[in-house]
Amino acid sequence: EWWYYTGNLATADGRRFGYQVTFFRIGVDPAPANPSRWAVRDLHMAHLAVT
């Protein structure tokens, strides 16, 4: 599953930029055999670009 946001930004002196940020969630194991609170159920990551 993933979510992304894009948009445009401008500085006070008129410079313009575009941005894109994406957040990812990867379901690894909804019910791991190990009941530990440290057991991995989901992995999360993100990436960002500004141009």
Secondary structure as UniProt FT lines:
FT   STRAND          2..10
FT   TURN            12..13
FT   STRAND          16..27
FT   TURN            37..38
FT   STRAND          42..50
//
